[in-house]
Amino acid sequence: MSQDSFGARGQLDVGDASYEIFRLGDLDGADRLPYSLKVLAENLLRTEDGVNITAEHIRTLADWDAEAEP
């Protein structure tokens, strides 16, 4: 099971089924990311394990600056 450093894990109940979801709204800065980076951020939230994907990786993506020099 993944870690939940940002409190983004939730549950969506649809009829008799229950689904684990990760809410981007709980990640500061995610609201200003382009759609493609939101997809990546959601993937990082789902796969955060503290070793291969850490909270720092997720924060770095959320702090993305469109004006930054490559």
PAKOLVO-104651 format. One line per field, with one value per residue: x, y, z of N, C-alpha, C, O, CB in turn; residue in one letter. Coordinates in nm, 3 decimals. Last residue first. Glycine has a CB too. Layout:
<recs>
nxx	(X; ...)
nyy	(Y; ...)
nzz	(Z; ...)
caxx	(X; ...)
cayy	(Y; ...)
cazz	(Z; ...)
cxx	(X; ...)
cyy	(Y; ...)
czz	(Z; ...)
oxx	(X; ...)
oyy	(Y; ...)
ozz	(Z; ...)
cbxx	(X; ...)
cbyy	(Y; ...)
cbzz	(Z; ...)
rest	(A; ...)
</recs>
This chain:
<recs>
nxx	(1.537; 1.405; 1.058; 0.794; 0.650; 0.750; 0.628; 0.555; 0.477; 0.730; 0.819; 0.634; 0.705; 0.964; 0.907; 0.776; 0.905; 0.949; 1.122; 1.044; 0.787; 0.595; 0.347; 0.158; -0.035; 0.121; 0.210; -0.034; -0.090; 0.123; 0.062; -0.174; -0.072; 0.078; -0.130; -0.260; -0.042; -0.112; -0.262; -0.340; -0.118; -0.056; -0.098; -0.319; -0.585; -0.666; -0.623; -0.695; -0.719; -0.922; -1.056; -1.402; -1.663; -1.996; -2.265; -2.257; -1.957; -1.748; -1.419; -1.191; -0.852; -0.547; -0.415; -0.234; 0.028; 0.137; 0.068; 0.208; 0.046; 0.084)
nyy	(2.581; 2.833; 2.878; 2.927; 2.729; 2.539; 2.310; 2.212; 1.955; 1.833; 1.857; 1.704; 1.450; 1.421; 1.435; 1.198; 0.964; 0.663; 0.477; 0.540; 0.614; 0.556; 0.664; 0.611; 0.812; 1.042; 0.993; 1.013; 1.281; 1.395; 1.318; 1.466; 1.721; 1.742; 1.767; 2.009; 2.224; 2.341; 2.469; 2.277; 2.195; 2.350; 2.101; 1.852; 1.814; 1.801; 1.544; 1.256; 0.933; 0.649; 0.330; 0.250; 0.017; -0.072; -0.044; 0.289; 0.394; 0.581; 0.649; 0.769; 0.896; 1.056; 1.283; 1.346; 1.350; 1.098; 0.813; 0.523; 0.226; -0.118)
nzz	(-1.829; -1.620; -1.543; -1.590; -1.469; -1.210; -0.970; -0.727; -0.778; -0.808; -0.542; -0.402; -0.503; -0.404; -0.129; -0.079; -0.327; -0.475; -0.358; -0.078; -0.027; -0.208; -0.419; -0.612; -0.603; -0.642; -0.904; -1.041; -0.997; -1.140; -1.404; -1.435; -1.407; -1.635; -1.824; -1.745; -1.555; -1.220; -1.035; -0.849; -0.709; -0.490; -0.248; -0.272; -0.265; -0.525; -0.611; -0.436; -0.529; -0.435; -0.440; -0.446; -0.417; -0.518; -0.520; -0.611; -0.535; -0.336; -0.301; -0.068; -0.074; -0.016; 0.062; 0.258; 0.191; 0.234; 0.227; 0.063; -0.070; 0.000)
caxx	(1.572; 1.498; 1.194; 0.889; 0.647; 0.745; 0.672; 0.617; 0.372; 0.640; 0.896; 0.641; 0.571; 0.938; 0.987; 0.699; 0.896; 0.873; 1.134; 1.176; 0.889; 0.632; 0.442; 0.272; -0.076; 0.045; 0.307; 0.040; -0.182; 0.112; 0.184; -0.177; -0.169; 0.150; -0.035; -0.327; -0.109; -0.036; -0.204; -0.444; -0.167; 0.006; -0.077; -0.178; -0.515; -0.697; -0.520; -0.746; -0.623; -0.887; -0.956; -1.277; -1.584; -1.851; -2.210; -2.342; -2.047; -1.846; -1.535; -1.271; -0.994; -0.618; -0.492; -0.374; -0.048; 0.198; -0.027; 0.201; 0.124; 0.000)
cayy	(2.437; 2.798; 2.839; 3.028; 2.735; 2.679; 2.335; 2.346; 2.052; 1.845; 1.916; 1.848; 1.503; 1.412; 1.539; 1.322; 1.024; 0.788; 0.510; 0.495; 0.663; 0.449; 0.708; 0.519; 0.671; 1.025; 0.997; 0.888; 1.180; 1.416; 1.269; 1.320; 1.672; 1.729; 1.656; 1.879; 2.185; 2.257; 2.552; 2.348; 2.110; 2.383; 2.244; 1.878; 1.810; 1.922; 1.643; 1.389; 1.029; 0.761; 0.415; 0.271; 0.119; -0.076; -0.140; 0.172; 0.399; 0.473; 0.685; 0.656; 0.897; 0.930; 1.289; 1.325; 1.473; 1.214; 0.922; 0.620; 0.348; 0.000)
cazz	(-1.824; -1.726; -1.505; -1.635; -1.615; -1.252; -1.107; -0.729; -0.746; -0.923; -0.652; -0.378; -0.528; -0.549; -0.192; -0.068; -0.194; -0.490; -0.500; -0.123; 0.064; -0.116; -0.317; -0.601; -0.593; -0.517; -0.793; -1.042; -0.943; -0.996; -1.341; -1.452; -1.308; -1.509; -1.835; -1.734; -1.679; -1.312; -1.141; -0.925; -0.818; -0.618; -0.274; -0.300; -0.136; -0.451; -0.639; -0.472; -0.475; -0.523; -0.378; -0.519; -0.350; -0.534; -0.424; -0.595; -0.650; -0.337; -0.383; -0.114; -0.039; -0.039; -0.063; 0.296; 0.167; 0.300; 0.201; 0.171; -0.080; 0.000)
cxx	(1.716; 1.531; 1.277; 1.034; 0.751; 0.755; 0.650; 0.668; 0.425; 0.533; 0.808; 0.713; 0.569; 0.805; 0.971; 0.774; 0.809; 0.851; 1.063; 1.198; 1.031; 0.740; 0.469; 0.376; 0.041; 0.008; 0.237; 0.141; -0.113; 0.021; 0.177; -0.055; -0.180; 0.056; 0.043; -0.227; -0.162; -0.112; -0.120; -0.388; -0.269; -0.047; -0.003; -0.161; -0.365; -0.629; -0.543; -0.631; -0.661; -0.785; -0.919; -1.185; -1.449; -1.785; -2.058; -2.286; -2.131; -1.943; -1.627; -1.392; -1.063; -0.762; -0.574; -0.466; -0.195; 0.115; 0.020; 0.104; 0.112; 0.089)
cyy	(2.414; 2.650; 2.804; 2.990; 2.832; 2.685; 2.481; 2.385; 2.195; 1.952; 1.934; 1.919; 1.654; 1.478; 1.538; 1.437; 1.150; 0.844; 0.640; 0.537; 0.623; 0.491; 0.594; 0.561; 0.578; 0.878; 0.979; 0.883; 1.044; 1.311; 1.283; 1.259; 1.520; 1.688; 1.635; 1.763; 2.042; 2.236; 2.472; 2.430; 2.183; 2.303; 2.264; 2.025; 1.836; 1.928; 1.772; 1.488; 1.167; 0.850; 0.524; 0.362; 0.128; 0.041; -0.148; 0.082; 0.271; 0.495; 0.564; 0.709; 0.774; 0.943; 1.162; 1.325; 1.459; 1.341; 1.049; 0.730; 0.433; 0.125)
czz	(-1.783; -1.716; -1.628; -1.606; -1.670; -1.405; -1.144; -0.868; -0.750; -0.898; -0.775; -0.493; -0.509; -0.583; -0.344; -0.135; -0.197; -0.350; -0.535; -0.268; 0.025; -0.016; -0.219; -0.499; -0.562; -0.496; -0.659; -0.928; -0.939; -0.932; -1.189; -1.383; -1.314; -1.396; -1.705; -1.735; -1.664; -1.442; -1.240; -1.040; -0.906; -0.735; -0.405; -0.336; -0.150; -0.316; -0.561; -0.492; -0.527; -0.452; -0.479; -0.439; -0.419; -0.461; -0.429; -0.487; -0.645; -0.452; -0.387; -0.188; -0.092; 0.008; -0.089; 0.176; 0.204; 0.291; 0.271; 0.131; 0.046; 0.000)
oxx	(1.760; 1.550; 1.226; 1.125; 0.792; 0.859; 0.546; 0.742; 0.349; 0.502; 0.813; 0.673; 0.511; 0.794; 0.964; 0.712; 0.773; 0.788; 1.112; 1.282; 1.127; 0.780; 0.377; 0.483; 0.024; 0.018; 0.289; 0.156; -0.130; 0.053; 0.221; -0.067; -0.193; 0.100; 0.070; -0.239; -0.114; -0.235; -0.064; -0.461; -0.282; -0.023; 0.101; -0.206; -0.293; -0.616; -0.448; -0.553; -0.659; -0.767; -0.888; -1.230; -1.387; -1.843; -1.997; -2.263; -2.082; -2.004; -1.588; -1.458; -1.001; -0.790; -0.661; -0.583; -0.273; 0.129; -0.050; 0.062; 0.018; 0.194)
oyy	(2.300; 2.598; 2.754; 3.065; 2.819; 2.649; 2.539; 2.482; 2.289; 2.031; 2.038; 2.027; 1.726; 1.552; 1.644; 1.526; 1.200; 0.781; 0.719; 0.621; 0.668; 0.412; 0.542; 0.501; 0.477; 0.826; 0.910; 0.780; 0.969; 1.258; 1.193; 1.159; 1.454; 1.627; 1.520; 1.670; 1.965; 2.230; 2.529; 2.459; 2.152; 2.340; 2.203; 2.068; 1.840; 2.036; 1.845; 1.513; 1.191; 0.842; 0.494; 0.459; 0.025; 0.148; -0.222; 0.126; 0.161; 0.601; 0.457; 0.802; 0.686; 0.995; 1.162; 1.362; 1.553; 1.430; 1.101; 0.739; 0.418; 0.127)
ozz	(-1.774; -1.606; -1.728; -1.643; -1.786; -1.462; -1.115; -0.881; -0.774; -0.987; -0.840; -0.535; -0.590; -0.681; -0.406; -0.192; -0.304; -0.266; -0.616; -0.297; 0.087; 0.070; -0.155; -0.491; -0.494; -0.385; -0.572; -0.863; -0.843; -0.826; -1.117; -1.313; -1.212; -1.299; -1.668; -1.655; -1.580; -1.441; -1.334; -1.136; -1.024; -0.850; -0.428; -0.443; -0.051; -0.258; -0.535; -0.400; -0.648; -0.331; -0.594; -0.377; -0.448; -0.447; -0.353; -0.375; -0.671; -0.464; -0.434; -0.143; -0.152; 0.116; -0.177; 0.187; 0.183; 0.374; 0.358; 0.016; 0.125; 0.063)
cbxx	(1.547; 1.628; 1.191; 0.859; 0.508; 0.859; 0.597; 0.732; 0.313; 0.573; 1.018; 0.713; 0.467; 0.938; 1.135; 0.671; 1.037; 0.734; 1.078; 1.190; 0.861; 0.679; 0.388; 0.337; -0.143; -0.081; 0.386; 0.112; -0.311; 0.058; 0.306; -0.181; -0.308; 0.220; 0.064; -0.426; -0.012; -0.003; -0.119; -0.523; -0.230; 0.152; 0.000; -0.124; -0.537; -0.844; -0.515; -0.842; -0.475; -1.014; -0.830; -1.305; -1.568; -1.813; -2.268; -2.355; -1.969; -1.922; -1.492; -1.314; -1.062; -0.547; -0.399; -0.418; -0.036; 0.334; -0.171; 0.342; 0.081; -0.096)
cbyy	(2.372; 2.885; 2.719; 3.160; 2.777; 2.763; 2.243; 2.351; 2.022; 1.710; 1.829; 1.877; 1.436; 1.263; 1.523; 1.355; 1.059; 0.764; 0.397; 0.341; 0.614; 0.328; 0.834; 0.504; 0.627; 1.112; 1.128; 0.869; 1.171; 1.557; 1.343; 1.280; 1.736; 1.859; 1.682; 1.863; 2.197; 2.122; 2.661; 2.438; 1.983; 2.362; 2.310; 1.785; 1.677; 1.934; 1.673; 1.440; 0.992; 0.843; 0.334; 0.331; 0.088; -0.075; -0.276; 0.095; 0.411; 0.466; 0.730; 0.566; 1.023; 0.811; 1.313; 1.431; 1.512; 1.240; 0.882; 0.679; 0.429; 0.000)
cbzz	(-1.959; -1.719; -1.409; -1.569; -1.662; -1.185; -1.205; -0.630; -0.608; -0.954; -0.686; -0.245; -0.435; -0.595; -0.156; 0.079; -0.142; -0.565; -0.586; -0.108; 0.201; -0.193; -0.242; -0.735; -0.723; -0.518; -0.795; -1.176; -1.028; -0.967; -1.395; -1.603; -1.331; -1.474; -1.950; -1.848; -1.802; -1.248; -1.080; -0.832; -0.762; -0.608; -0.158; -0.414; -0.069; -0.432; -0.788; -0.363; -0.513; -0.561; -0.331; -0.658; -0.197; -0.683; -0.450; -0.728; -0.787; -0.202; -0.527; 0.006; -0.094; 0.033; -0.179; 0.393; 0.022; 0.242; 0.248; 0.202; -0.202; 0.122)
rest	(P; E; A; E; A; D; W; D; A; L; T; R; I; H; E; A; T; I; N; V; G; D; E; T; R; L; L; N; E; A; L; V; K; L; S; Y; P; L; R; D; A; G; D; L; D; G; L; R; F; I; E; Y; S; A; D; G; V; D; L; Q; G; R; A; G; F; S; D; Q; S; M)
</recs>
